[in-house]
Amino acid sequence: MKRILMVLAPKDFRDSEYIVPRAFWEQNGADVMTCSTEFQSTGKYGYKVTHDFEINEVCAGDFDALFFVGGGGSLELVDNEELKELTENFQQSKKVIGALCAAPRNLLQWGILKGKKCTGYNGDGKLPDLCKKYGAQFVDQSTVTDGQYVTGTGPHSAEETALALLDVLS
């Protein structure tokens, strides 16, 4: 059974970007757990999630994939050094790393997507320049897979991104 760890912002994560991938993964037999900087998160539309872990309690070796739920709140996690280090541990262990919507911007800033193709929220038109700045290649598609990395543009690509992550895991 594959184990997937979802990372949510403590507030303003995009509700459907959590609900939809989790449902697909669980339906396909994955063991899905969550973490954040706080014990409970509240989505943009009020969906509440009580977490299995806080970020500082997680070991990359216990999971097969790390997935960042998007939404405006996800950008608040960019300065979290524990989360950056956890992500680097997943990367060094060649584990799958996925992100939706605004969350790929954190991966860019941490250098995780350097030299990789990716996508994400681009409603402000800034993602292509951010990709260039951090050494990644922006691809204008709803979901992009490059090796162990899977990125998606937002709620409308949640299903496609969830299934792409499953493909990489199998």
LONU-610461 format. One record per residue: residue in one letter; x, y, z of N, C-alpha, C, O in turn; residue number from 1. Coordinates in pm, whole numbers, plus 50000, padded with zeros to 5 digits. Atoms other than C-alpha are relative to their C-alpha. Layout:
<recs>
   resn    n_xx    n_yy    n_zz   ca_xx   ca_yy   ca_zz    c_xx    c_yy    c_zz    o_xx    o_yy    o_zz   resi
      A       X       Y       Z       X       Y       Z       X       Y       Z       X       Y       Z    NUM
...
</recs>
This chain:
<recs>
   resn    n_xx    n_yy    n_zz   ca_xx   ca_yy   ca_zz    c_xx    c_yy    c_zz    o_xx    o_yy    o_zz   resi
      M   50084   49882   50000   50000   50000   50000   50089   50125   50000   50180   50136   50082      1
      K   49924   49875   50008   50138   50340   49901   49952   50096   50108   49833   50105   50138      2
      R   50033   49903   49895   50153   50606   50170   50028   50140   49948   50139   50170   49904      3
      I   49990   49863   50051   50089   50969   50071   49977   50097   50115   49880   50085   50189      4
      L   50013   49895   49899   50143   51267   50300   49957   50129   49931   50026   50178   49841      5
      M   50049   49874   50054   49938   51576   50220   50035   50113   50096   50018   50100   50217      6
      V   49965   49882   49921   50058   51918   50341   49895   50107   49973   49869   50143   49858      7
      L   50100   49896   50011   49793   52180   50410   50044   50124   50078   50107   50112   50183      8
      A   49980   49876   49924   49825   52543   50513   49901   49999   50116   49795   49937   50106      9
      P   50093   49998   49887   49665   52613   50851   49868   50069   49969   49766   50041   50032     10
      K   50124   49936   50042   49409   52837   50679   50009   50034   49852   50117   50051   49796     11
      D   50013   49961   50141   49289   52920   50329   50063   49905   49900   50106   49949   49793     12
      F   49965   50096   50105   49395   52597   50158   49876   49987   49911   49766   50022   49952     13
      R   50114   50014   50091   49175   52521   49856   49932   49867   50030   49988   49761   50004     14
      D   50073   50116   49951   48914   52277   49989   49998   49883   49900   50030   49770   49936     15
      S   50013   50106   50100   48861   52082   49666   50136   49939   49962   50142   49825   49916     16
      E   49866   50053   50031   49237   52043   49614   50048   49903   50108   50146   49832   50088     17
      Y   49977   50100   49897   49239   51844   49937   49902   49883   49982   49943   49767   49978     18
      I   50105   50101   50001   48908   51657   49908   50013   49906   49879   50008   49784   49895     19
      V   50000   50080   50123   48938   51539   49547   50120   49906   49991   50100   49786   49972     20
      P   49888   50095   50008   49294   51399   49542   49992   49891   50107   50016   49774   50079     21
      R   50008   50099   49893   49246   51230   49878   49900   49889   49965   49930   49771   49984     22
      A   50101   50098   50036   48928   51059   49757   50052   49905   49891   50033   49784   49902     23
      F   49946   50085   50107   49098   50932   49439   50105   49904   50054   50105   49786   50022     24
      W   49892   50085   49948   49402   50803   49627   49947   49891   50091   49989   49776   50081     25
      E   50056   50101   49910   49201   50628   49897   49921   49895   49923   49926   49777   49956     26
      Q   50075   50094   50082   48974   50471   49636   50094   49902   49929   50055   49789   49898     27
      N   49900   50085   50065   49290   50332   49475   50090   49929   50100   50194   49875   50062     28
      G   49929   50079   49900   49412   50181   49803   50115   50067   50071   50186   50001   50146     29
      A   49891   49929   49933   49657   50446   49919   49962   50033   50145   49845   50054   50177     30
      D   50015   49954   49863   49704   50530   50285   50038   50148   50000   50153   50182   49976     31
      V   49979   49856   50009   49667   50909   50303   49997   50062   50140   49905   50037   50218     32
      M   49993   49931   49871   49774   51120   50601   50027   50147   49972   50068   50185   49862     33
      T   49984   49856   50019   49794   51495   50656   50090   50060   50108   50107   50004   50216     34
      C   49922   49924   49902   50019   51747   50827   49990   50149   49968   49952   50188   49858     35
      S   49997   49855   50014   50046   52121   50880   50082   50058   50114   50141   49985   50193     36
      T   49931   49932   49891   50201   52378   51109   49915   50006   50126   49966   50037   50234     37
      E   50093   50003   49888   49895   52352   51334   49922   49870   49997   49922   49800   49895     38
      F   50070   50127   49989   49682   52061   51452   49876   49993   49910   49836   49885   49869     39
      Q   50118   49998   50085   49379   52171   51246   50012   50112   49897   50064   50220   49926     40
      S   50003   49901   50108   49340   52353   50914   49857   50026   49958   49770   49940   49969     41
      T   50131   49963   50053   49044   52538   50770   50018   50053   49858   50097   50144   49833     42
      G   49991   49961   50140   48997   52571   50396   49933   50132   49971   49863   50188   50055     43
      K   50056   49873   50045   48897   52878   50202   49848   50003   50014   49790   50107   50044     44
      Y   50145   50008   49993   48536   52757   50202   49951   49932   50128   49836   49890   50135     45
      G   50041   50048   49869   48534   52631   50561   50020   49853   50030   49990   49810   50141     46
      Y   49977   50142   49974   48629   52263   50522   50111   49986   50103   50218   50046   50089     47
      K   49904   50015   49891   48811   52156   50839   50069   49864   49992   50005   49762   49965     48
      V   49921   50123   49999   49088   51897   50857   50080   49995   50130   50156   50087   50161     49
      T   49917   50025   49882   49232   51760   51180   50114   49909   49954   50091   49803   49897     50
      H   49883   50067   50058   49586   51645   51102   50049   49881   50081   50030   49872   50202     51
      D   49934   50115   49938   49766   51323   51173   50131   50041   50066   50172   49982   50166     52
      F   49869   49956   49952   50092   51511   51231   50012   50152   49988   49943   50216   49909     53
      E   49948   49868   50030   50246   51850   51269   50129   49975   49920   50188   49868   49929     54
      I   49887   50018   50093   50530   51905   51021   50124   49946   50071   50193   49861   50015     55
      N   49878   50041   49930   50804   51857   51281   49996   49855   50048   50097   49805   50098     56
      E   50014   50140   49957   50673   51504   51359   50015   49901   49885   50011   49780   49908     57
      V   50002   50086   50118   50704   51367   51005   50140   49956   49960   50236   50033   49968     58
      C   49876   50055   50054   50978   51143   50869   49975   49959   49855   49882   49884   49828     59
      A   50018   50031   50142   51016   51121   50490   50004   49850   49974   49937   49801   49882     60
      G   49988   50144   50019   51108   50755   50523   49872   49923   50022   49862   49807   49982     61
      D   50127   50067   49972   50754   50673   50635   49898   50011   49887   49789   49954   49895     62
      F   50096   49973   50107   50591   50786   50308   50063   49978   49863   50185   49982   49846     63
      D   49957   50018   50139   50610   50723   49934   49988   50129   49918   50054   50145   49816     64
      A   50023   49876   50074   50489   51067   49825   49963   50113   50096   49907   50091   50203     65
      L   50032   49877   49928   50454   51424   49950   49919   50085   49904   49959   50106   49789     66
      F   50088   49922   50088   50170   51638   49813   49956   50128   50070   49904   50124   50181     67
      F   50036   49869   49948   50111   52009   49868   49866   50045   49944   49851   50062   49823     68
      V   50130   49947   50038   49750   52126   49862   50016   50151   49978   50082   50219   50057     69
      G   49985   49859   50033   49722   52469   49700   49899   50089   50070   49840   50054   50172     70
      G   50082   49895   49943   49522   52778   49767   50092   50110   50051   50211   50088   50070     71
      G   49921   49885   49957   49636   53120   49882   50078   49977   50127   50188   50029   50143     72
      G   49932   50026   49874   49727   52992   50227   50129   49923   49985   50218   49933   50070     73
      S   49879   50081   50019   49990   52758   50085   50125   50087   49988   50235   50043   50023     74
      L   49885   49911   50016   50214   53056   50009   50057   50043   50135   50173   50084   50144     75
      E   49953   49964   49866   50237   53126   50383   50102   49900   50054   50170   49928   50152     76
      L   49908   50104   49953   50442   52806   50420   50141   50014   49944   50230   49940   49985     77
      V   49870   49991   50068   50735   52923   50205   50116   50026   50096   50228   49982   50069     78
      D   49893   49969   49905   50935   53047   50506   50017   49893   50109   50096   49911   50201     79
      N   49993   50105   49898   50885   52725   50706   50121   49909   49970   50117   49827   49879     80
      E   49875   50075   50023   51236   52575   50731   49982   49850   50022   50044   49770   49952     81
      E   50024   50143   49977   51111   52243   50873   49933   49935   49878   49967   49823   49840     82
      L   50068   50053   50117   50882   52196   50574   50095   49995   49880   50093   49900   49802     83
      K   49900   50000   50108   51157   52292   50331   50094   49881   50016   50123   49811   49919     84
      E   49909   50112   49975   51391   52039   50494   49932   49866   49976   49992   49775   49919     85
      L   50075   50123   50025   51123   51768   50488   49989   49975   49849   50008   49863   49803     86
      T   50014   50012   50145   51067   51835   50117   50133   49959   49937   50136   49875   49847     87
      E   49866   50037   50050   51442   51816   50051   50030   49853   50031   50094   49785   49951     88
      N   49980   50141   49966   51447   51479   50232   49924   49908   49904   49976   49804   49864     89
      F   50076   50077   50099   51173   51348   50001   50074   50002   49867   50085   49899   49800     90
      Q   49930   49986   50127   51366   51480   49703   50126   49913   49997   50150   49840   49901     91
      Q   49876   50077   49994   51696   51323   49811   49974   49850   50001   50057   49772   49954     92
      S   50038   50141   49996   51518   50992   49869   49931   49956   49871   49884   49842   49861     93
      K   50063   50027   50130   51379   51010   49511   49853   49960   50013   49803   49877   49937     94
      K   50143   50026   49981   51022   51005   49640   49918   50099   49918   49968   50205   49879     95
      V   50088   49916   50082   50729   51154   49452   49962   50125   50078   49929   50119   50197     96
      I   50040   49872   49943   50655   51521   49519   49900   50065   49905   49928   50081   49786     97
      G   50103   49938   50081   50336   51685   49397   49950   50129   50064   49963   50149   50184     98
      A   50052   49873   49950   50178   52029   49428   49896   50054   49903   49908   50039   49781     99
      L   50108   49941   50079   49865   52206   49307   49992   50151   50021   50026   50203   50127    100
      C   50040   49859   49991   49772   52566   49233   50117   50091   50036   50214   50101   49960    101
      A   49894   49908   49957   49988   52815   49424   50119   49927   50063   50229   49980   50066    102
      A   49896   50072   49927   50189   52548   49609   50129   49974   49921   50236   49972   49982    103
      P   49872   50018   50071   50442   52484   49326   50094   50121   50013   50215   50107   49995    104
      R   49913   49882   49981   50569   52839   49390   50094   49981   50118   50208   50028   50114    105
      N   49910   50030   49888   50708   52721   49725   50110   49906   49954   50227   49926   49988    106
      L   49899   50094   50050   50883   52430   49553   50102   50070   49912   50221   50038   49916    107
      L   49908   49921   50082   51032   52675   49305   50098   50076   50088   50219   50069   50067    108
      Q   49914   49917   49915   51163   52906   49576   50098   49917   50082   50206   49965   50115    109
      W   49911   50088   49924   51313   52611   49766   50102   49930   49912   50189   49858   49962    110
      G   49906   50064   50091   51500   52497   49455   49965   49856   49965   50043   49788   49899    111
      I   50040   50139   50022   51310   52167   49441   49972   49974   49851   49999   49864   49802    112
      L   50037   50018   50141   51193   52220   49080   50107   50051   49903   50081   50061   49783    113
      K   49892   49951   50088   51524   52352   48944   50033   49894   49896   50058   49778   49928    114
      G   49971   50090   50110   51585   52198   48603   49883   49912   49959   49899   49823   49877    115
      K   50118   50082   50028   51232   52054   48591   49892   50080   49928   49889   50203   49933    116
      K   50118   49941   50059   50918   52120   48391   49891   50002   50106   49878   49908   50184    117
      C   50107   49991   49901   50622   52238   48598   49891   50095   49953   49906   50167   49855    118
      T   50110   49907   50020   50294   52422   48605   49946   50038   50138   49998   49993   50240    119
      G   50062   49956   49877   50076   52586   48868   49907   50115   49971   49881   50148   49856    120
      Y   50088   49885   50014   49846   52878   48930   50075   50111   49926   50185   50149   49964    121
      N   49939   49891   50074   49919   53150   48675   49899   50111   49970   49913   50183   49872    122
      G   50100   49897   50020   49618   53378   48710   50056   50141   50007   49997   50234   49952    123
      D   49936   49869   49992   49851   53665   48793   50107   50019   49892   50169   50125   49884    124
      G   49902   49992   50108   50078   53590   48493   50145   49996   50044   50234   50018   49962    125
      K   49863   49995   49947   50386   53562   48716   50074   49866   49999   50196   49864   50014    126
      L   49935   50130   49987   50454   53187   48710   50111   49977   49897   50216   49925   49935    127
      P   49890   50021   50094   50658   53179   48385   50130   50071   50043   50239   50016   50030    128
      D   49882   49927   49955   50893   53446   48524   50060   49938   50126   50183   49933   50140    129
      L   49949   50068   49880   50919   53268   48861   50075   49872   49962   50180   49842   50018    130
      C   49933   50122   50046   51007   52945   48682   50138   50034   49943   50238   49968   49974    131
      K   49872   49959   50059   51278   53121   48484   50097   50043   50109   50214   50004   50107    132
      K   49916   49952   49890   51412   53291   48798   50062   49886   50080   50177   49893   50122    133
      Y   49953   50112   49917   51441   52958   48983   50046   49879   49919   50063   49770   49973    134
      G   49939   50104   50082   51569   52753   48690   49910   49886   49959   49958   49777   49928    135
      A   50095   50102   50044   51254   52559   48604   49940   50042   49866   49955   50157   49824    136
      Q   50064   49971   50128   51061   52538   48276   49849   49998   50018   49791   49893   50049    137
      F   50145   49991   49993   50701   52659   48281   49936   49931   49880   49978   49953   49766    138
      V   50077   50065   50106   50461   52442   48081   49854   50039   50021   49799   50018   50129    139
      D   50138   49953   49990   50115   52583   48009   49903   49885   49975   49837   49879   49871    140
      Q   50091   50114   50005   49921   52261   48077   49936   49986   50138   49988   50039   50236    141
      S   50069   50014   49873   49677   52162   48349   50077   49912   50099   50070   49937   50220    142
      T   49919   50086   49916   49906   51888   48485   50131   49968   49928   50131   49939   49809    143
      V   49869   50029   50058   50278   51832   48429   50072   49900   50090   50080   49919   50212    144
      T   49918   50098   49929   50485   51529   48529   50141   50007   49941   50159   50002   49820    145
      D   49860   50003   50042   50865   51544   48517   50075   49914   50102   50110   49961   50210    146
      G   49933   50092   49909   51029   51242   48674   49914   49975   50123   49801   49929   50113    147
      Q   50070   50023   49874   50929   51226   49041   49909   50116   50039   49848   50112   50146    148
      Y   50075   49879   49968   50750   51564   49028   49871   50009   49919   49870   49985   49799    149
      V   50131   49984   50064   50381   51624   48953   49943   50133   50048   49929   50156   50168    150
      T   50058   49870   49965   50232   51974   48941   49871   50022   49921   49856   49973   49809    151
      G   50128   49971   50064   49883   52099   48858   49962   50145   50022   50011   50211   50113    152
      T   50034   49859   50001   49721   52434   48793   49899   50044   50105   49897   50161   50143    153
      G   50099   49956   49902   49436   52431   49044   49885   49903   50013   49897   49787   49974    154
      P   50113   50087   49971   49095   52294   49141   49951   49922   49878   49912   49806   49890    155
      H   50051   50067   50120   48995   52212   48783   50091   49886   49953   50050   49803   49872    156
      S   49908   50108   50038   49302   51985   48749   50027   49905   50116   50118   49823   50108    157
      A   49975   50083   49881   49275   51816   49090   49992   49850   49968   50077   49773   50012    158
      E   50014   50142   50035   49151   51484   48947   50118   49954   49916   50181   49852   49946    159
      E   49891   50036   50092   49408   51477   48666   50135   49994   50073   50214   49903   50049    160
      T   49875   49996   49925   49692   51570   48902   50008   49883   50098   50114   49821   50113    161
      A   50005   50114   49908   49585   51308   49158   50031   49870   49927   50107   49787   49977    162
      L   49977   50122   50078   49581   51037   48891   50143   49995   49946   50203   49888   49939    163
      A   49862   49998   50047   49917   51150   48752   50095   49961   50112   50193   49891   50087    164
      L   49916   50038   49888   50069   51118   49098   49992   49849   50024   50094   49786   50053    165
      L   50014   50145   49987   49929   50764   49123   50080   49927   49894   50143   49825   49922    166
      D   49922   50061   50109   50086   50682   48785   50148   49998   50033   50216   49898   50010    167
      V   49858   49993   49966   50427   50797   48906   50032   49904   50115   50140   49845   50118    168
      L   49979   50091   49888   50388   50595   49226   50002   49852   49959   50065   49769   50024    169
      S   50011   50143   50037   50308   50272   49039   50114   49952   49912   50117   49835   49874    170
</recs>
